[in-house]
Structures are given as C-alpha cells and as structure tokens.
Amino acid sequence: MKNIIMILLGLTVGSFASTHEWNETAIEGLVFVHNKLRNDASQGLWARHNISKSTDMQKLFWNNSLVAEAKHEMYDCDQLEKRELTLGENIYQYDVTTYDDVDGQQGEAAINKDSHDALSSKDQAAQYRLRQILYSKSNSIGCIYESCDRIDDEGTNYNTRFIICKYSPALKNIDDQLYEEGEEACSNCPSGTSCTDPMMKLCEKKLV
C-alpha cells in the first residue's frame, strides 16, 4: 500500500509540474514578443519616451535551463502575489477563463501591454520589468506559469495566471546601463553576433 501511495504521489507531482510549462506555440510567441519589444526600442521607435536607439541589442532565444531554474523555485499563488522582483526575473499577471490560453496568446498580450504601459507609468515594478527586457546583454529567456483558480463575487470561476520569466545574462544592478546608444541599430554587435534579419534589427549568434 505504501508503494502504491508513493507512486500516486509521484504521478500527481509530475502532472502538476508539466502544466506549468508552455507548449511550442506559446514558447514561440513569448520569445517573439520579447524580441519585438527589444527591436522597437533598438530602432528608436520609443524615442519620444526618452529611450534611445541601441547598437548592441541581442536577440533572445529560448533556454530550457532557465525554465528548470524557475520550476525549481516552486512558486505558489500567495507567494507570487506578494513577491518582489529579483534581478534576472520578471513576473506578469493576467486573468483568463479557467483552462484558456493554452497557446499563451493572452500572456503575450499581457507582456506587451505591461511593457508599453511602463513607458509612461510611474509604477516602479513595471519600469523594472521593462528595464530587464531591454538589457542588451541578455540573449536567452525561459518562462513558466502558475495558474491560480479564483471565484468572483457572483460565483463565476476564473483563473489568474502568473508568467515567470528568467533572463540570462541577467541585469546585475537595476540602474546599470542597459545598452550602447548610437544612431544605427546593430552597428556595434558583440563578438560572434551579427544582424541577419532586416526587419528585426537585433544581434544574433552566428551559425557555425
């Protein structure tokens, strides 16, 4: 009986953990929205918000090691609602109908909206999240999510979802310089990287 209980517990924990990982469609979308934001800043589309063009902004790629790192921290709903951001980490929150957003489209929209709102917001946490996104030396990202079931005053079920993203290399100090400024995006790419996409002006690792 003890062995049966242990097996059942193992299955429960395994299935619980797997629900925290995004599917391939969501992964592509999460990486894209991050790179789109970095590209917009790099090309000077946010100049009216005093964000200068960047010459060395790198393209982000998915990093499963960062996913494992985030899963290892074992977040829970109460902790996430009160958690203060640490360097190298962003947390986004949005509501969905229970079991919706399996492909992460609402999550992408939440990250995009939060980042654009931060351009004119005085909310320090939102500004910190945007600064991590715009740190040019970061070249990889890994995200998981936590789903927290809720019931509103009318008895309707809904789901609050927290996206937890890890970045590498991480911003070391929140006030550090985010990138090298200049007139032309991708004109000062780090060694081993170059611009290959005319639409997405980000420094990308060269294929060997």
Kinemage of the C-alpha trace (Angstrom):
@kinemage 1
@onewidth
@group {chain A} dominant
@subgroup {mainchain}
@vectorlist {calphas} color= white
{ca met a 1} P 0.000 0.000 0.000
{ca lys a 2} L 2.830 2.390 0.885
{ca asn a 3} L 4.436 1.811 -2.515
{ca ile a 4} L 1.140 2.471 -4.280
{ca ile a 5} L 0.714 5.756 -2.394
{ca met a 6} L 4.249 6.836 -3.304
{ca ile a 7} L 3.647 6.033 -6.978
{ca leu a 8} L 0.402 8.015 -6.982
{ca leu a 9} L 2.121 10.956 -5.332
{ca gly a 10} L 4.844 10.802 -7.947
{ca leu a 11} L 2.293 10.864 -10.753
{ca thr a 12} L 0.476 13.779 -9.156
{ca val a 13} L 3.616 15.844 -8.747
{ca gly a 14} L 4.751 15.057 -12.284
{ca ser a 15} L 1.452 16.064 -13.890
{ca phe a 16} L 1.281 19.183 -11.735
{ca ala a 17} L 4.760 20.283 -12.848
{ca ser a 18} L 4.078 19.633 -16.522
{ca thr a 19} L 1.098 22.003 -16.526
{ca his a 20} L 3.495 24.838 -15.706
{ca glu a 21} L 5.388 24.596 -18.976
{ca trp a 22} L 4.303 26.348 -22.165
{ca asn a 23} L 3.682 24.458 -25.396
{ca glu a 24} L 5.750 25.149 -28.521
{ca thr a 25} L 3.287 27.698 -29.887
{ca ala a 26} L 3.381 29.662 -26.647
{ca ile a 27} L 7.184 29.481 -26.482
{ca glu a 28} L 7.493 30.948 -29.976
{ca gly a 29} L 5.068 33.720 -29.066
{ca leu a 30} L 6.754 34.605 -25.784
{ca val a 31} L 10.169 34.807 -27.437
{ca phe a 32} L 8.731 36.851 -30.303
{ca val a 33} L 7.007 39.443 -28.118
{ca his a 34} L 10.210 39.962 -26.122
{ca asn a 35} L 12.270 40.377 -29.296
{ca lys a 36} L 9.648 42.687 -30.811
{ca leu a 37} L 9.870 44.970 -27.776
{ca arg a 38} L 13.675 44.929 -27.907
{ca asn a 39} L 13.594 45.651 -31.638
{ca asp a 40} L 11.200 48.586 -31.215
{ca ala a 41} L 13.486 50.157 -28.635
{ca ser a 42} L 16.631 49.363 -30.619
{ca gln a 43} L 15.317 51.066 -33.753
{ca gly a 44} L 14.272 54.219 -31.926
{ca leu a 45} L 10.504 53.724 -32.008
{ca trp a 46} L 10.351 54.748 -28.341
{ca ala a 47} L 12.473 57.884 -28.707
{ca arg a 48} L 9.576 60.065 -27.557
{ca his a 49} L 9.802 58.227 -24.230
{ca asn a 50} L 13.499 59.104 -23.904
{ca ile a 51} L 14.604 55.599 -24.891
{ca ser a 52} L 17.480 55.983 -27.332
{ca lys a 53} L 18.446 53.693 -30.192
{ca ser a 54} L 20.622 50.716 -29.302
{ca thr a 55} L 23.629 49.497 -31.282
{ca asp a 56} L 24.191 46.196 -29.447
{ca met a 57} L 20.763 44.773 -28.575
{ca gln a 58} L 20.895 40.973 -28.789
{ca lys a 59} L 18.187 38.606 -29.944
{ca leu a 60} L 16.690 36.355 -27.271
{ca phe a 61} L 16.443 32.585 -27.625
{ca trp a 62} L 14.582 30.024 -25.503
{ca asn a 63} L 16.650 28.470 -22.719
{ca asn a 64} L 15.343 25.284 -21.096
{ca ser a 65} L 17.880 25.623 -18.275
{ca leu a 66} L 16.138 28.840 -17.228
{ca val a 67} L 12.800 27.015 -17.350
{ca ala a 68} L 14.227 24.372 -15.000
{ca glu a 69} L 15.575 27.095 -12.715
{ca ala a 70} L 12.165 28.742 -12.491
{ca lys a 71} L 10.408 25.417 -11.830
{ca his a 72} L 12.917 24.583 -9.102
{ca glu a 73} L 11.845 27.636 -7.101
{ca met a 74} L 8.366 26.135 -6.552
{ca tyr a 75} L 6.218 29.273 -6.690
{ca asp a 76} L 2.741 29.293 -5.203
{ca cys a 77} L -0.159 31.719 -5.656
{ca asp a 78} L 0.115 33.521 -2.314
{ca gln a 79} L 3.863 33.944 -2.742
{ca leu a 80} L 3.541 35.323 -6.262
{ca glu a 81} L 1.001 37.973 -5.279
{ca lys a 82} L 3.409 39.367 -2.672
{ca arg a 83} L 6.748 38.584 -4.299
{ca glu a 84} L 9.216 41.378 -5.002
{ca leu a 85} L 11.121 41.093 -8.269
{ca thr a 86} L 14.678 39.844 -8.184
{ca leu a 87} L 17.242 40.764 -10.830
{ca gly a 88} L 17.048 38.493 -13.848
{ca glu a 89} L 13.366 37.749 -13.299
{ca asn a 90} L 10.072 39.215 -14.461
{ca ile a 91} L 6.589 38.256 -13.264
{ca tyr a 92} L 3.432 39.187 -15.166
{ca gln a 93} L -0.161 38.672 -14.048
{ca tyr a 94} L -3.378 38.431 -16.048
{ca asp a 95} L -6.816 36.819 -15.763
{ca val a 96} L -8.196 34.159 -18.096
{ca thr a 97} L -11.251 31.940 -18.191
{ca thr a 98} L -10.242 28.695 -16.497
{ca tyr a 99} L -8.209 26.410 -18.788
{ca asp a 100} L -7.983 29.042 -21.550
{ca asp a 101} L -4.823 30.474 -23.109
{ca val a 102} L -3.110 27.146 -23.705
{ca asp a 103} L -1.122 28.766 -26.523
{ca gly a 104} L -0.118 31.784 -24.451
{ca gln a 105} L -1.684 34.459 -26.663
{ca gln a 106} L -3.183 36.331 -23.726
{ca gly a 107} L 0.152 36.028 -21.944
{ca glu a 108} L 1.932 37.648 -24.885
{ca ala a 109} L -0.630 40.450 -24.844
{ca ala a 110} L -0.126 40.938 -21.098
{ca ile a 111} L 3.654 41.292 -21.505
{ca asn a 112} L 3.232 43.663 -24.442
{ca lys a 113} L 0.698 45.844 -22.605
{ca asp a 114} L 2.714 45.912 -19.385
{ca ser a 115} L 5.832 46.998 -21.278
{ca his a 116} L 4.091 49.758 -23.218
{ca asp a 117} L 2.295 50.963 -20.090
{ca ala a 118} L 5.678 51.179 -18.340
{ca leu a 119} L 6.837 53.768 -20.876
{ca ser a 120} L 4.537 56.370 -19.353
{ca ser a 121} L 3.836 54.833 -15.940
{ca lys a 122} L 5.339 55.774 -12.597
{ca asp a 123} L 4.861 52.206 -11.362
{ca gln a 124} L 8.349 51.167 -10.298
{ca ala a 125} L 7.753 47.430 -10.702
{ca ala a 126} L 6.572 47.893 -14.306
{ca gln a 127} L 9.602 50.058 -15.065
{ca tyr a 128} L 11.909 47.414 -13.589
{ca arg a 129} L 10.309 44.718 -15.751
{ca leu a 130} L 10.861 46.826 -18.854
{ca arg a 131} L 14.477 47.503 -17.916
{ca gln a 132} L 15.163 43.776 -17.702
{ca ile a 133} L 13.584 43.244 -21.124
{ca leu a 134} L 15.777 45.983 -22.615
{ca tyr a 135} L 19.071 44.760 -21.151
{ca ser a 136} L 21.081 44.260 -24.331
{ca lys a 137} L 23.450 41.604 -22.957
{ca ser a 138} L 20.616 39.169 -22.235
{ca asn a 139} L 20.473 36.577 -25.008
{ca ser a 140} L 18.212 33.864 -23.621
{ca ile a 141} L 14.928 33.527 -21.799
{ca gly a 142} L 12.894 30.795 -20.131
{ca cys a 143} L 9.352 31.164 -18.775
{ca ile a 144} L 6.854 29.055 -16.842
{ca tyr a 145} L 3.423 29.877 -15.470
{ca glu a 146} L 1.372 29.328 -12.342
{ca ser a 147} L -2.422 29.104 -12.519
{ca cys a 148} L -4.410 30.272 -9.517
{ca asp a 149} L -8.133 29.480 -9.513
{ca arg a 150} L -10.447 32.213 -8.287
{ca ile a 151} L -14.201 32.738 -7.785
{ca asp a 152} L -15.615 36.254 -8.130
{ca asp a 153} L -18.446 37.764 -6.065
{ca glu a 154} L -21.028 36.368 -8.491
{ca gly a 155} L -19.683 32.829 -8.181
{ca thr a 156} L -18.012 32.757 -11.604
{ca asn a 157} L -14.803 30.760 -11.882
{ca tyr a 158} L -11.810 32.459 -13.423
{ca asn a 159} L -8.097 31.922 -13.428
{ca thr a 160} L -5.307 34.318 -12.514
{ca arg a 161} L -2.162 33.353 -14.336
{ca phe a 162} L 1.339 34.402 -13.370
{ca ile a 163} L 4.077 34.278 -16.005
{ca ile a 164} L 7.547 33.898 -14.501
{ca cys a 165} L 10.395 34.660 -16.915
{ca lys a 166} L 14.114 34.257 -16.255
{ca tyr a 167} L 16.764 36.040 -18.324
{ca ser a 168} L 20.440 35.320 -18.959
{ca pro a 169} L 22.748 37.078 -18.595
{ca ala a 170} L 20.710 38.932 -16.004
{ca leu a 171} L 20.793 42.640 -15.298
{ca lys a 172} L 23.227 42.957 -12.384
{ca asn a 173} L 22.001 46.260 -10.968
{ca ile a 174} L 18.665 47.829 -11.800
{ca asp a 175} L 20.283 51.190 -12.572
{ca asp a 176} L 23.022 49.771 -14.830
{ca gln a 177} L 23.348 50.996 -18.407
{ca leu a 178} L 21.012 48.859 -20.487
{ca tyr a 179} L 22.724 49.110 -23.875
{ca glu a 180} L 25.148 51.066 -26.043
{ca glu a 181} L 23.494 54.086 -27.614
{ca gly a 182} L 24.039 55.086 -31.239
{ca glu a 183} L 22.417 56.156 -34.479
{ca glu a 184} L 22.156 52.752 -36.144
{ca ala a 185} L 20.728 49.561 -34.667
{ca cys a 186} L 23.027 46.530 -34.846
{ca ser a 187} L 26.068 48.671 -35.697
{ca asn a 188} L 28.056 47.506 -32.657
{ca cys a 189} L 27.090 43.848 -32.225
{ca pro a 190} L 29.063 41.801 -29.669
{ca ser a 191} L 31.737 39.448 -30.991
{ca gly a 192} L 30.222 36.322 -32.525
{ca thr a 193} L 26.917 38.008 -33.359
{ca ser a 194} L 25.565 39.908 -36.345
{ca cys a 195} L 22.341 41.276 -37.809
{ca thr a 196} L 20.742 38.758 -40.160
{ca asp a 197} L 17.085 39.871 -40.210
{ca pro a 198} L 16.394 43.225 -41.916
{ca met a 199} L 13.055 43.515 -40.116
{ca met a 200} L 14.276 42.538 -36.642
{ca lys a 201} L 17.418 44.607 -36.048
{ca leu a 202} L 18.896 42.517 -33.252
{ca cys a 203} L 22.349 40.982 -32.864
{ca glu a 204} L 22.094 37.232 -33.387
{ca lys a 205} L 24.638 34.490 -32.729
{ca lys a 206} L 26.375 33.435 -35.918
{ca leu a 207} L 25.770 29.876 -37.053
{ca val a 208} L 28.947 27.776 -37.020
